[in-house]
């Protein structure tokens, strides 16, 4: 295992690492979701919440396969977050990342106009804005990597041109692309099925890996 991986494994899911600032941040998250649920009850438009849950669920899947990669490689996950944190859930996923990703779907949704057939740069607005947010997210990840907060171990996932494309395609486009799909679905049944699939897969993967096989990531 790399030094960054060993450090990321230290204190993994250790509740003695909890810090007080988690509480007000959690309160802010709960406040925002409460407002959105109340609005959805009045307007019957549950899309903001469904899109937010889509983004977070896809991140949950991403962090799960990243943990699998660490175990199967015997060396390192594709990315690790070994720095100081109030709570480390997986080697590449901490409570601070979780909090911001619980909000990213809302940020994406409210960047959309009410005209869902609007075009931007020749694309449907949903997809154009998804690409814009992907580019912004990749830029922020690069800053985190330069600051040694987010560690990239492999030469094919780094600050090179090819590595950045992989980060764009596999790191963030599934998140915002999934949000674009969810925002474009018309039937609630289709939305629920999509959301159920997004969460079922990583839940089963983690039950198998952590609960049955006894992996640690």
ZADO-1210 file (C-alpha; in nm, 4 decimals, padded with zeros to 6 digits):
<atoms>
<atom x="00.0000" y="00.0000" z="00.0000" code="UNK" pos="1"/>
<atom x="00.1175" y="00.3550" z="-00.0700" code="UNK" pos="2"/>
<atom x="00.1892" y="00.5968" z="00.2133" code="UNK" pos="3"/>
<atom x="-00.1215" y="00.7992" z="00.1233" code="UNK" pos="4"/>
<atom x="-00.3343" y="00.4847" z="00.1340" code="UNK" pos="5"/>
<atom x="-00.1966" y="00.3793" z="00.4711" code="UNK" pos="6"/>
<atom x="-00.2679" y="00.7269" z="00.6044" code="UNK" pos="7"/>
<atom x="-00.6213" y="00.7236" z="00.4598" code="UNK" pos="8"/>
<atom x="-00.6848" y="00.3886" z="00.6289" code="UNK" pos="9"/>
<atom x="-00.5789" y="00.5341" z="00.9641" code="UNK" pos="10"/>
<atom x="-00.8824" y="00.6379" z="01.1668" code="UNK" pos="11"/>
<atom x="-01.1210" y="00.5019" z="00.9054" code="UNK" pos="12"/>
<atom x="-01.4773" y="00.5276" z="01.0410" code="UNK" pos="13"/>
<atom x="-01.3339" y="00.6226" z="01.3803" code="UNK" pos="14"/>
<atom x="-01.5990" y="00.8165" z="01.5732" code="UNK" pos="15"/>
<atom x="-01.3367" y="00.9577" z="01.8087" code="UNK" pos="16"/>
<atom x="-01.2232" y="01.1752" z="01.5178" code="UNK" pos="17"/>
<atom x="-01.5539" y="01.3638" z="01.5093" code="UNK" pos="18"/>
<atom x="-01.5316" y="01.7422" z="01.5347" code="UNK" pos="19"/>
<atom x="-01.7956" y="01.9878" z="01.6517" code="UNK" pos="20"/>
<atom x="-01.8237" y="02.1728" z="01.3221" code="UNK" pos="21"/>
<atom x="-02.0029" y="01.8692" z="01.1797" code="UNK" pos="22"/>
<atom x="-02.3115" y="01.9623" z="01.3844" code="UNK" pos="23"/>
<atom x="-02.3822" y="02.3078" z="01.2353" code="UNK" pos="24"/>
<atom x="-02.2980" y="02.1809" z="00.8862" code="UNK" pos="25"/>
<atom x="-02.5399" y="01.8922" z="00.9334" code="UNK" pos="26"/>
<atom x="-02.8001" y="02.1422" z="01.0540" code="UNK" pos="27"/>
<atom x="-02.7561" y="02.3454" z="00.7344" code="UNK" pos="28"/>
<atom x="-02.7985" y="02.0342" z="00.5192" code="UNK" pos="29"/>
<atom x="-03.1130" y="01.9337" z="00.7105" code="UNK" pos="30"/>
<atom x="-03.2505" y="02.2869" z="00.6833" code="UNK" pos="31"/>
<atom x="-03.2048" y="02.2939" z="00.3064" code="UNK" pos="32"/>
<atom x="-03.3620" y="01.9520" z="00.2567" code="UNK" pos="33"/>
<atom x="-03.6535" y="02.0477" z="00.4843" code="UNK" pos="34"/>
<atom x="-03.7200" y="02.3604" z="00.2776" code="UNK" pos="35"/>
<atom x="-03.7041" y="02.1619" z="-00.0459" code="UNK" pos="36"/>
<atom x="-03.9389" y="01.8930" z="00.0861" code="UNK" pos="37"/>
<atom x="-04.1854" y="02.1583" z="00.2011" code="UNK" pos="38"/>
<atom x="-04.1715" y="02.3280" z="-00.1405" code="UNK" pos="39"/>
<atom x="-04.2234" y="01.9940" z="-00.3148" code="UNK" pos="40"/>
<atom x="-04.5320" y="01.9236" z="-00.1072" code="UNK" pos="41"/>
<atom x="-04.6827" y="02.2536" z="-00.2200" code="UNK" pos="42"/>
<atom x="-04.5775" y="02.2496" z="-00.5852" code="UNK" pos="43"/>
<atom x="-04.5848" y="01.8704" z="-00.6414" code="UNK" pos="44"/>
<atom x="-04.2454" y="01.9117" z="-00.8077" code="UNK" pos="45"/>
<atom x="-04.0046" y="01.6681" z="-00.6466" code="UNK" pos="46"/>
<atom x="-03.7389" y="01.7075" z="-00.9144" code="UNK" pos="47"/>
<atom x="-03.4970" y="01.9202" z="-00.7046" code="UNK" pos="48"/>
<atom x="-03.4796" y="01.6522" z="-00.4353" code="UNK" pos="49"/>
<atom x="-03.4651" y="01.3659" z="-00.6843" code="UNK" pos="50"/>
<atom x="-03.1828" y="01.5344" z="-00.8741" code="UNK" pos="51"/>
<atom x="-02.9935" y="01.6018" z="-00.5495" code="UNK" pos="52"/>
<atom x="-03.0306" y="01.2389" z="-00.4427" code="UNK" pos="53"/>
<atom x="-02.9223" y="01.1263" z="-00.7890" code="UNK" pos="54"/>
<atom x="-02.5972" y="01.3203" z="-00.7626" code="UNK" pos="55"/>
<atom x="-02.5209" y="01.1904" z="-00.4158" code="UNK" pos="56"/>
<atom x="-02.6112" y="00.8306" z="-00.5046" code="UNK" pos="57"/>
<atom x="-02.3799" y="00.8326" z="-00.8047" code="UNK" pos="58"/>
<atom x="-02.1017" y="00.9675" z="-00.5856" code="UNK" pos="59"/>
<atom x="-02.1729" y="00.6857" z="-00.3388" code="UNK" pos="60"/>
<atom x="-02.1239" y="00.4376" z="-00.6237" code="UNK" pos="61"/>
<atom x="-01.8062" y="00.6145" z="-00.7364" code="UNK" pos="62"/>
<atom x="-01.6524" y="00.6015" z="-00.3921" code="UNK" pos="63"/>
<atom x="-01.7514" y="00.2360" z="-00.3599" code="UNK" pos="64"/>
<atom x="-01.5783" y="00.1212" z="-00.6775" code="UNK" pos="65"/>
<atom x="-01.2802" y="00.3353" z="-00.5792" code="UNK" pos="66"/>
<atom x="-01.2569" y="00.1355" z="-00.2557" code="UNK" pos="67"/>
<atom x="-01.2872" y="-00.1899" z="-00.4489" code="UNK" pos="68"/>
<atom x="-01.0043" y="-00.0737" z="-00.6737" code="UNK" pos="69"/>
<atom x="-00.7820" y="-00.0175" z="-00.3704" code="UNK" pos="70"/>
<atom x="-00.8406" y="-00.3653" z="-00.2331" code="UNK" pos="71"/>
<atom x="-00.8084" y="-00.5454" z="-00.5661" code="UNK" pos="72"/>
<atom x="-00.4968" y="-00.3522" z="-00.6694" code="UNK" pos="73"/>
<atom x="-00.3306" y="-00.4044" z="-00.3313" code="UNK" pos="74"/>
<atom x="-00.1667" y="-00.0660" z="-00.3764" code="UNK" pos="75"/>
<atom x="-00.3972" y="00.2342" z="-00.3805" code="UNK" pos="76"/>
<atom x="-00.7408" y="00.3589" z="-00.4714" code="UNK" pos="77"/>
<atom x="-00.7593" y="00.5804" z="-00.7784" code="UNK" pos="78"/>
<atom x="-00.7937" y="00.8741" z="-00.5396" code="UNK" pos="79"/>
<atom x="-00.7464" y="00.8995" z="-00.1642" code="UNK" pos="80"/>
<atom x="-00.8243" y="01.1774" z="00.0822" code="UNK" pos="81"/>
<atom x="-00.5733" y="01.1120" z="00.3615" code="UNK" pos="82"/>
<atom x="-00.5702" y="01.4624" z="00.5082" code="UNK" pos="83"/>
<atom x="-00.7300" y="01.5913" z="00.8245" code="UNK" pos="84"/>
<atom x="-01.1059" y="01.5376" z="00.8416" code="UNK" pos="85"/>
<atom x="-01.3843" y="01.5327" z="01.0962" code="UNK" pos="86"/>
<atom x="-01.4820" y="01.1825" z="00.9827" code="UNK" pos="87"/>
<atom x="-01.3418" y="00.9532" z="00.7129" code="UNK" pos="88"/>
<atom x="-01.6005" y="00.7156" z="00.5632" code="UNK" pos="89"/>
<atom x="-01.3939" y="00.5550" z="00.2845" code="UNK" pos="90"/>
<atom x="-01.0310" y="00.6115" z="00.1857" code="UNK" pos="91"/>
<atom x="-01.1412" y="00.8693" z="-00.0701" code="UNK" pos="92"/>
<atom x="-01.4601" y="00.9920" z="00.0954" code="UNK" pos="93"/>
<atom x="-01.4917" y="01.2062" z="00.4056" code="UNK" pos="94"/>
<atom x="-01.7762" y="01.3886" z="00.5761" code="UNK" pos="95"/>
<atom x="-01.6803" y="01.7225" z="00.4211" code="UNK" pos="96"/>
<atom x="-01.7075" y="01.5759" z="00.0705" code="UNK" pos="97"/>
<atom x="-02.0373" y="01.4143" z="00.1630" code="UNK" pos="98"/>
<atom x="-02.1856" y="01.7430" z="00.2821" code="UNK" pos="99"/>
<atom x="-02.0998" y="01.9352" z="-00.0350" code="UNK" pos="100"/>
<atom x="-02.2126" y="01.6504" z="-00.2594" code="UNK" pos="101"/>
<atom x="-02.5474" y="01.6375" z="-00.0816" code="UNK" pos="102"/>
<atom x="-02.5958" y="01.9927" z="-00.2124" code="UNK" pos="103"/>
<atom x="-02.4443" y="01.9703" z="-00.5601" code="UNK" pos="104"/>
<atom x="-02.7594" y="01.8293" z="-00.7175" code="UNK" pos="105"/>
<atom x="-02.9576" y="02.1278" z="-00.5930" code="UNK" pos="106"/>
<atom x="-02.6932" y="02.3648" z="-00.7298" code="UNK" pos="107"/>
<atom x="-02.7156" y="02.1951" z="-01.0693" code="UNK" pos="108"/>
<atom x="-03.0952" y="02.1904" z="-01.0736" code="UNK" pos="109"/>
<atom x="-03.1362" y="02.5573" z="-00.9886" code="UNK" pos="110"/>
<atom x="-02.8854" y="02.6513" z="-01.2574" code="UNK" pos="111"/>
<atom x="-03.1433" y="02.5277" z="-01.5110" code="UNK" pos="112"/>
<atom x="-03.4068" y="02.7560" z="-01.6566" code="UNK" pos="113"/>
<atom x="-03.7755" y="02.6682" z="-01.6522" code="UNK" pos="114"/>
<atom x="-03.7659" y="02.6137" z="-02.0293" code="UNK" pos="115"/>
<atom x="-03.6366" y="02.2597" z="-02.0481" code="UNK" pos="116"/>
<atom x="-03.6053" y="02.2724" z="-02.4298" code="UNK" pos="117"/>
<atom x="-03.3664" y="02.5705" z="-02.4171" code="UNK" pos="118"/>
<atom x="-03.0443" y="02.5302" z="-02.6150" code="UNK" pos="119"/>
<atom x="-02.6939" y="02.6312" z="-02.5048" code="UNK" pos="120"/>
<atom x="-02.3961" y="02.5919" z="-02.7392" code="UNK" pos="121"/>
<atom x="-02.6157" y="02.3778" z="-02.9614" code="UNK" pos="122"/>
<atom x="-02.6992" y="02.1356" z="-02.6807" code="UNK" pos="123"/>
<atom x="-03.0006" y="02.0930" z="-02.4607" code="UNK" pos="124"/>
<atom x="-02.9511" y="02.3193" z="-02.1611" code="UNK" pos="125"/>
<atom x="-02.9464" y="02.0258" z="-01.9180" code="UNK" pos="126"/>
<atom x="-02.6437" y="01.8740" z="-02.0897" code="UNK" pos="127"/>
<atom x="-02.4660" y="02.2012" z="-02.1577" code="UNK" pos="128"/>
<atom x="-02.4835" y="02.2992" z="-01.7914" code="UNK" pos="129"/>
<atom x="-02.3776" y="01.9470" z="-01.6920" code="UNK" pos="130"/>
<atom x="-02.0618" y="01.9889" z="-01.9004" code="UNK" pos="131"/>
<atom x="-01.9930" y="02.3329" z="-01.7532" code="UNK" pos="132"/>
<atom x="-02.0244" y="02.1995" z="-01.3985" code="UNK" pos="133"/>
<atom x="-01.8031" y="01.9020" z="-01.4862" code="UNK" pos="134"/>
<atom x="-01.5286" y="02.1346" z="-01.6080" code="UNK" pos="135"/>
<atom x="-01.5573" y="02.3469" z="-01.2940" code="UNK" pos="136"/>
<atom x="-01.5445" y="02.0383" z="-01.0726" code="UNK" pos="137"/>
<atom x="-01.2346" y="01.9053" z="-01.2492" code="UNK" pos="138"/>
<atom x="-01.0656" y="02.2425" z="-01.1986" code="UNK" pos="139"/>
<atom x="-01.1431" y="02.2330" z="-00.8243" code="UNK" pos="140"/>
<atom x="-01.0154" y="01.8734" z="-00.8011" code="UNK" pos="141"/>
<atom x="-00.6904" y="01.9841" z="-00.9621" code="UNK" pos="142"/>
<atom x="-00.6491" y="02.2517" z="-00.6951" code="UNK" pos="143"/>
<atom x="-00.7150" y="01.9948" z="-00.4227" code="UNK" pos="144"/>
<atom x="-00.4568" y="01.7641" z="-00.5754" code="UNK" pos="145"/>
<atom x="-00.1989" y="02.0410" z="-00.6043" code="UNK" pos="146"/>
<atom x="-00.2617" y="02.1166" z="-00.2360" code="UNK" pos="147"/>
<atom x="-00.2022" y="01.7476" z="-00.1484" code="UNK" pos="148"/>
<atom x="-00.5502" y="01.7205" z="-00.0005" code="UNK" pos="149"/>
<atom x="-00.6646" y="01.4778" z="-00.2684" code="UNK" pos="150"/>
<atom x="-00.4006" y="01.2245" z="-00.3772" code="UNK" pos="151"/>
<atom x="-00.3847" y="01.0697" z="-00.7234" code="UNK" pos="152"/>
<atom x="-00.1501" y="00.7724" z="-00.7374" code="UNK" pos="153"/>
<atom x="-00.1672" y="00.6498" z="-01.0951" code="UNK" pos="154"/>
<atom x="-00.0059" y="00.8053" z="-01.4019" code="UNK" pos="155"/>
<atom x="-00.3255" y="00.7679" z="-01.6052" code="UNK" pos="156"/>
<atom x="-00.5267" y="00.9706" z="-01.3490" code="UNK" pos="157"/>
<atom x="-00.3248" y="01.2864" z="-01.2965" code="UNK" pos="158"/>
<atom x="-00.2730" y="01.6440" z="-01.4129" code="UNK" pos="159"/>
<atom x="-00.1803" y="01.5355" z="-01.7654" code="UNK" pos="160"/>
<atom x="-00.4194" y="01.6029" z="-02.0524" code="UNK" pos="161"/>
<atom x="-00.5189" y="01.2382" z="-02.0748" code="UNK" pos="162"/>
<atom x="-00.5642" y="01.2104" z="-01.7008" code="UNK" pos="163"/>
<atom x="-00.7897" y="01.5140" z="-01.6885" code="UNK" pos="164"/>
<atom x="-01.0093" y="01.3674" z="-01.9593" code="UNK" pos="165"/>
<atom x="-01.0486" y="01.0491" z="-01.7548" code="UNK" pos="166"/>
<atom x="-01.1341" y="01.2610" z="-01.4513" code="UNK" pos="167"/>
<atom x="-01.3923" y="01.4467" z="-01.6570" code="UNK" pos="168"/>
<atom x="-01.5483" y="01.1349" z="-01.8145" code="UNK" pos="169"/>
<atom x="-01.5414" y="00.8957" z="-01.5196" code="UNK" pos="170"/>
<atom x="-01.5055" y="01.1315" z="-01.2255" code="UNK" pos="171"/>
<atom x="-01.7793" y="01.3869" z="-01.2809" code="UNK" pos="172"/>
<atom x="-01.9737" y="01.3403" z="-01.6021" code="UNK" pos="173"/>
<atom x="-02.1692" y="01.0431" z="-01.4591" code="UNK" pos="174"/>
<atom x="-02.2811" y="01.2674" z="-01.1696" code="UNK" pos="175"/>
<atom x="-02.4029" y="01.5626" z="-01.3720" code="UNK" pos="176"/>
<atom x="-02.5091" y="01.3440" z="-01.6632" code="UNK" pos="177"/>
<atom x="-02.7225" y="01.1414" z="-01.4243" code="UNK" pos="178"/>
<atom x="-02.8762" y="01.4642" z="-01.2951" code="UNK" pos="179"/>
<atom x="-02.9504" y="01.5698" z="-01.6534" code="UNK" pos="180"/>
<atom x="-03.1248" y="01.2395" z="-01.7202" code="UNK" pos="181"/>
<atom x="-03.3241" y="01.2587" z="-01.3974" code="UNK" pos="182"/>
<atom x="-03.4302" y="01.6181" z="-01.4685" code="UNK" pos="183"/>
<atom x="-03.5470" y="01.5135" z="-01.8149" code="UNK" pos="184"/>
<atom x="-03.7600" y="01.2168" z="-01.7102" code="UNK" pos="185"/>
<atom x="-04.1332" y="01.2808" z="-01.7213" code="UNK" pos="186"/>
<atom x="-04.2863" y="00.9946" z="-01.5229" code="UNK" pos="187"/>
<atom x="-04.2392" y="00.9665" z="-01.1478" code="UNK" pos="188"/>
<atom x="-04.2228" y="00.5869" z="-01.1788" code="UNK" pos="189"/>
<atom x="-03.9211" y="00.6163" z="-01.4077" code="UNK" pos="190"/>
<atom x="-03.7535" y="00.8575" z="-01.1671" code="UNK" pos="191"/>
<atom x="-03.8047" y="00.6236" z="-00.8711" code="UNK" pos="192"/>
<atom x="-03.6741" y="00.3227" z="-01.0648" code="UNK" pos="193"/>
<atom x="-03.3642" y="00.5147" z="-01.1692" code="UNK" pos="194"/>
<atom x="-03.2996" y="00.6336" z="-00.8150" code="UNK" pos="195"/>
<atom x="-03.3523" y="00.2832" z="-00.6746" code="UNK" pos="196"/>
<atom x="-03.0962" y="00.1378" z="-00.9170" code="UNK" pos="197"/>
<atom x="-02.8435" y="00.4099" z="-00.8355" code="UNK" pos="198"/>
<atom x="-02.8524" y="00.3265" z="-00.4645" code="UNK" pos="199"/>
<atom x="-02.9112" y="-00.0488" z="-00.4812" code="UNK" pos="200"/>
<atom x="-02.5875" y="-00.1221" z="-00.6674" code="UNK" pos="201"/>
<atom x="-02.3426" y="00.0447" z="-00.4223" code="UNK" pos="202"/>
<atom x="-02.5392" y="-00.0782" z="-00.1212" code="UNK" pos="203"/>
<atom x="-02.5064" y="-00.4397" z="-00.2432" code="UNK" pos="204"/>
<atom x="-02.1401" y="-00.3846" z="-00.3317" code="UNK" pos="205"/>
<atom x="-02.0666" y="-00.2594" z="00.0187" code="UNK" pos="206"/>
<atom x="-02.2622" y="-00.5373" z="00.1870" code="UNK" pos="207"/>
<atom x="-02.0618" y="-00.7910" z="-00.0122" code="UNK" pos="208"/>
<atom x="-01.7240" y="-00.6241" z="00.0359" code="UNK" pos="209"/>
<atom x="-01.7436" y="-00.4917" z="00.3915" code="UNK" pos="210"/>
<atom x="-01.9944" y="-00.7323" z="00.5430" code="UNK" pos="211"/>
<atom x="-01.9262" y="-01.0644" z="00.3681" code="UNK" pos="212"/>
<atom x="-01.5670" y="-01.0481" z="00.2417" code="UNK" pos="213"/>
<atom x="-01.4388" y="-00.8318" z="00.5262" code="UNK" pos="214"/>
<atom x="-01.2594" y="-00.5853" z="00.3027" code="UNK" pos="215"/>
<atom x="-01.1430" y="-00.2542" z="00.4487" code="UNK" pos="216"/>
<atom x="-01.1580" y="00.0609" z="00.2384" code="UNK" pos="217"/>
</atoms>
